[in-house]
Amino acid sequence: MFHIATESEIKKGKTSDVYFSRAIAALKSAKLDKHIKAEIRTNSLPLEWQWAVLAGIEEAAHFLEGLKISVSSMEEGTIFEAMTPVLLIEGSYLEFAVAETPLLGFLCQASGIATKAARCRKAAGGRQIISFGARRMHPAIAPMIERSAFIGGCDGVAGIKSAELIGEVPVGTMPHSLVLLTGDVTEAFKLLDRTAPSEVKRVAIIDTFADEKFEAIRIARAAGKKLFAVRLDTPISRRGDMKQILGEVRWELDLRGFSNVKLFVSGGIDEDEIERLNPLVDAYGIGTALSNAPTINFSLDIVEIEGEPVSKRGKESGAKEVLRCESCHKTIIIPMGREKTKCRCGGRYYYLLKSLIKNGEVVSKLPSARKIREHVMKQLEKVVSRE
Ligand code: PCP
């Protein structure tokens, strides 16, 4: 019905680039198979990004499970830089050659979204950021998109299936359609208040028919203490100076004793807009900026064949270890098998590439989305802030 691949088609390599199947047939015809090591890394990050968040490892693990290979990888949520291996595969080339396309696909898009979420997280400081982007991309991948946004730092996701996947409660406010059908935001609020679960925060959208500041006063007076926040999703045709509009709404609400009513903004929100609106905003709904985040263009490259280091031009040959210092959080890359315990700063190194799959069996305890998010938050304070 939909233009998507099934899980078994992906597992069987049906979404892979055909040249892999042709190369496999060619190698098989010459009974040519080799035991290799291959690494995944990106040579560059998008835009001005200096770091990125690795995401997609859980799906990659389930995808590779059962193949006669061994894999080590950074834990999902690890912050990495360009030119740094994030995953290493070992096994017969013919065993996993066709897996290259989907394997990279699992990591490229999810890592881009998680990184964008982490950048928005940093920009928003302690303010809430909610993923509102499920509608911007193909529905089949909405759960992956919002899981990636969550582990990167979003406080919640709006999609029902997305929330189910990560074991969280979906977060939503009020669509314009409810105000249009009931004819007025106070009516819409009354109906929603009567039917939504009691734990759902009551948020009214105030940009449907009239000017935001007058709608804000009206709904605050009508809803009283029940009103948690007002949402501004002001259309571009009316947006003008959003900061000024927010300032007026804040002023009018405070003047009338509604300083407890928070301001929630959505529509075209990205890092720069967050920084600009922060003095007035309590929470953001971010859609396109997250769903349409740049992908991280990882590649998978052979670095060893039958124990001999070898790689194409532009890549360093030989399997590698990636070490991070516990104190200064600096990362270094050394040839596999070499030892390095102490950082120049005196701190101890720890290994970032950890065993994920051993002879086809997933050996790592794949953490929950919330645990991965905590891992990202901790690094954002330490690893990234040294920038
Ligand atoms: C949109 C809806 C999305 C927001 C904007 C994300 O408003 O609220 O979640 O926008 P972004 O992709 O630019 O970040 P509408 O399309 O007006 O939808 P609704 O009336 O349902 O809020």
Residues whose N, C-alpha, C, O or C-beta is under 5 A from the ligand:
A	BS01	PCP	F132 M174 P175 H176 S177 D233 S266 G267 G268 I269 G285 I286 G287 T288 A289
